[in-house]
């Protein structure tokens, strides 16, 4: 973990979406220095699945050693943004740092994304970031520190990251384009940068997206808070950068990243928008948007032998038991393309379970579409289902929680395949 230096004592930091998760973690890190934190978020009453409000966050910030100003702000409402900025300046005398953290996500393709969800992502992510920046910039210009930090990714134009969730990518890249433009526009006056995690970060929102089983494959929010703190310590001349959390912490001398892991030693999910393979990486030369490549990148395994799908299902069938069926209670259908492809099923509802070629007798709870090569790799542990889904190799329709249950079952079978 990165130690506090006291650098942010007396500074005012305005953070959107700071009532929980990454925003709150950055707030608490700054509070330990004695910073003034403006909590600009819309949660005033706790959500049953997303704990935390602007008021509970304020209490935690005070307990950590900072001063807090909770403000009700929906970043889609320009007047609420402006009111919060005015209150912050009135209470603390100015604004030194802005963190654009508020974000909306829907990992759905074009035909499955309702217009209101498109509007939400565009208005929160891109427009909200733009308007909050606009409101804070006149005050940031008067600060000796003067940083804007957007929680957004490098502008990676690999079509892979547009294919499965085009609207989300456009909205998130809008935040990154604000960095690109404003860094140039306010060069010498305000440092404008983006920060993005190398791996998935565990938050309550992540649990809602991926289910509770995803937690062990994530890092804690502390790694983002420490990386943000590193950035805030840098001069105004450090601008226009697309920073990966792990990379900047390595530059600070951090070597042990297990301290940030939820489950040290457990494999981590790479985050969106970062290519693992060097041949698919597209570099933004002037802004160093290349993430560090994973050291443990696997070489692609050879193509499976003929009949590999049938053999895989045979091994799966031998692994079935009443306990597995009782624990899973789901019917899976696989639409496989390529050699040995077609429709296959895995019935983990009927007594004893069953597998076979063709459609299941009962309607499938989950339909998974992929190539036969990827199917065999997935069941043999060479391709993680979560990564296959995030990279577009696996398409899932139906109950996502049941899809995650299957991933656990695959892990148990890996040794046999």
N, C-alpha and C positions, 0 to 999 in steps of 0.2 A: 504494500500500500504506500501511496505517496504522502509524505508528511506535510502538514500545513506550515507555512512560513510567516503568516501574519500579513502577507502582501495585500490582502483585500480588506484589511481593517478600515472601517469607515466608508468603504465604497458602496455604491448603490447598484444593485443588480436586479434587473427587471426580467422575470422568467414567465413565459406563457406555459400553461399546462403544468404548473408546479405543485399541484395538490397531491400528486402521487408519482410513483415510478421514477423515470430518469430525471424529470424536471425537479422533483423534490430532492433527489440525491445530489444534484448540482447545487441546489439551494443550501442543503445542510453542510456540504463541504465549504462553501463560502461563509456560512454562519460561524463555523469554527474559527475563522479569522476575525470575526466581529463585524461582518458585512451587514448592510441593510438590504433586506430581500423583499421585493415586491412580488407577491404571489398572484399572478394574473391568470385566473382559471375560472371555470363556470360551476364547479361542483360546490354547492353549499350544503347539500344533504348527502350522506353516505349512500352509495349504490350497493345493493346486496352482494354483487360480485366484484365490485371495484371499490375497496375501502379507501377512506381519506377524503377530506374536504379542505377548502382553503383555510378554514379555521383550525383544524387539527394540524395542518402543515405549519401554520403560524406558531402554534404552541411548541412544536418540535424545533423550529428554527430558533426561537427564544431560548429554549433549553440547551441548544448547542452553542449559544453565545452570541447570536446575532439579533438584529432588530427585524421585525416583520410587519408588512402592510398587506393584509389580505384584500384583494379587489375582485369583485365579480366581473369577469371578462369572458365573453364569447367572442373569439377573434373574428367572427363573421360580422360583428357589429362595430362599425368604425367609431361610433359615439362612445361605446363602452371602452374601447381602446384609449381614445383621447381622454376620457374622464380619469382612467387609471393612471395615465402618464401625468396628468395635471396634479392628481393626489400625491403621486410619488415625488414630484418636484416640490410641491408644497411642504411635504413632511420631511424629506431628506435633502432638499436643496439642489437636486440634479439627478442625472442618470449617468452611470459610468459604463455599465455593461448591459447588453440586451441578449437574452437567449431565446431564440425562436424554437420552442420545443413542441408546442401544441400541434397535433397531427391526427388525421383520420385515415383509416385503412379499410380497404375491402379487396381481398385477393380473388377477384372474380373477373371472368373474361368479358368481352364487349357485350355479347348478347345477354349475359346474366347479371349485368350491372344496371340497376334501376337509375333513372335520370336523377332522382333526389340523392342517391348515393354518389353519383358523379359530381353533382353540385356541392355536396358536403365536402368531398375531398379537395376539390378545386378551391373552395371558399375558405376552408380551414388551412390547408397546407400552403398553397401558393399565395392566394389573396391575403390571408391572415398574416403571413410572414411579411409580405410587402407593406401592408398598411401599418403593422406594428413597428416595423423598421422606420417607415416614413415619419411616424409620430415621435419616435425617440431620437432620430438623427439630429434635430436642432440642439438637443441637450447633450448628446454624445460629443458633438463638435467642441463643446466647452470643457470636456473631461481630459485629464492627463492620461487616463487609461484607454478609454474609447474603443470598446470591442463589441462587435455583433457576432454571435455564434449561432449558426443554423444547424439543427440536428437533421442533416440530409446527406445523401450519398454522393460519391464521385459521379460525374456525368459520363457513365459508361454506355456507349451507344450500341453495344452488342444486342441484336434483336431479341435474344433469349429473354432479356429482362422486360421486354414490352409484350411479348407473345401471350402470356397467361393473365396479366393484370394491367392492361394498357392504361386505364384511367388512373390507377394508383401511381404508376410510374410517371406519367405526365405530371400529376399533382406534386409528387415528391421531387421530381427534377426541377419543377418550378421554383422550389425553395433553393435548390443548388444554383439555378440561373440567377437568382437574386444575389448570391455570393459573387458570381462571375461579374455581374454588372456593377454592383455597388462597391466592390473592392476597387475597381478602376475609377468609378465616379468620385469616391471619397478617399482616394489614395493620399497618404500623408496626414489625413485628419482622423480617420476611423479604420481600424483593422476589421475586416469582414472575412470570416472563414466558415467552413463547414466541418462538422465532426460526425463520423459514422463508425459503428462498431464492426470489428472483424468477425465477431460471432454473434449468435442470437443472445439477447439480454433478457434475463428473467424479470418480468413484471406481471401484475395481475391481468393486464391486457393480453400478454403473451399466453397466459393460462387459458384465457377465453378463446384465443385463436387456435391454439394447438393442443389444448387439453393438459391436464396435470402431469401427464407422462413426459412432457417436453422439458420440464424443469431441470432435470439432471444433465441435459444437453446444452445448458445455457451458462453464461457468466452473470455475476451480480451487477447491479446498477453502479456499484462503486467504481468499476473500471472507467465508465463514461465520466463520472464525477471527477476522478483523478485526471483524466485526459483533458477535460474542460479547464480544470485548474491550471494545468501546464500552459494551456493556450492563453489564459488571462494574464499570466505572468510575463508574456512576451510583449515586445514593443509594438507600436502602431505600424511599423514597417513590415511586420509579419502579417501579410494579408493576401487574400486570393487563394488560400490553400484548401485542399480537400483532404482532411486529415483522417487517418485510420487510428482508432484508439490505441491499439497495441504498439503501433510504430512510434508514436510520439512518446509513449511511456518507456520504450526501449531506449530512445534518445536521452531520456532523463535518468537512465541507469537501472531501471526496473528489469530484473531478470527472472524473478519467480512469479509466473502468472497463475499458478495454482491457487494463490490467495484470493483470486477473483472468481474462481470456479465454484459453482453450486456443489458439484461432486468432483473433487480433484481426481484427475486420471481418467475420467469418463470422456468419451468422444464428444466434441462440440459441433453444433450446427453452424456452418458458415452463414453469415448474414446475406441478405439480398444485395444484388448489384455488384458483387465482387466476384470476378472470374477466378476459378481455381486453376484452370489450365492456361499456360502462357500463350498458346496459339489462338485462344479466343479472346484475349485481352486487347481492348482498344485504348490506346493511351491519349490523354489530353496533355500534349507535350508542355504547354506553357504553364500548366497548373499542377503538375505532378500527381495526377489523379490515379496513378497505378497503385493498387493495394499490394502489400507484400504477399508473395505466393506462399501457400501452405507448405511447410517443410515436409509434411508427410503425404504429399500428393501421390496417389497411387498410379502406377502405369496401367493403362487399360488392359484387362485380362483378355486372353484369346477368345475367339467366338466359341460358344458352346457347341458340343458335338450334336449330331443329328439325334433327335428324340430326347433332347435334354429337358424339354418341358414335361413330357410324359414321365420321365424319370424323376423329375422334381416332384410332381404330384404323387408319384408312387411313394417317395420318401415321406412326403407330408402325410399321406394316408396312414403309413406305418407309425407316425408320431401321434396320431389322434387318440384321444381317450375321453371318457365321460367327464373327467375333471376339466380338460381343455374346453369341451363343449359348454359345460356349466359356467365356466369363467368368462366365455366369449359371447355366446348367444347372438350369433349373427350369421347371415348368409352373404358370401362374397362371390361376385362374378368378375371374371377377367376377360377383357377383350384384347387379344394378343395379335399383333401384326408381325409378319415375317414367317420364316420357316417354322413348322410345327404350331402355327398360330391358330386363330379361331377363338371360339367362346369356350371357356372352362369355368368350373365353379368349385367353391369350397364351402360346404355346408357345416357350420358349427352351431346349429340349432337342434337338429335331429339327434336322437339318441346315438351315441357312439361317433357321430360325425360322418361325413362322406365327401368324396371328391369325384370329379369326372369331367368328361368332355360334353359340351352342350350347355344349355341354360338350366339353372336349378329348378326343381319342382315348385319351390316357394319363391316369391318375389325377392330379389336380392336387396339387402340393406345398403350395400356398397358396391358400386361398379368401378373397376379400375382398368384403365386403358393404357397400354404400353407395348413396346416391342418384345418379342420372345427373348432376345439377348438380355434386355434389361430386367425382364422377369426372373430369369435364371440368376443373374447377378444379384438381384434383390434378395431372393430366398437363400442365396449362399453367402450373404454378408458382404459382398464386394461393392454393393451400391445401397446406401441407406435410403429407405423409403422417403424420409423427410426431405433429403437432398434431391431425390428423384422428382418429388412433387414441386419443390421450389425452383428447380431448373427446367421444368416443363417436360421431363421425360415420362412422368407419371401424371395422368389425369384422374381425378377422383370425383365421382358423383355419389351423393347420398350422405350417410351419417359419418361425419369426420371423426367423431369420438370412437366409433367402431373401427374406422380405418387405423387409428392409432393403436387400438387393441391388437390388430393383426401384426403391427410392427413388433410388439412385445413377443408375440408367438414366433415370429421369424427369428428373433434373437435366440430363442431357445433351440431352434432347429439348425442354426448355422453350423454347429459342430458336426452334424450328420450329413451335410451337403458338400 
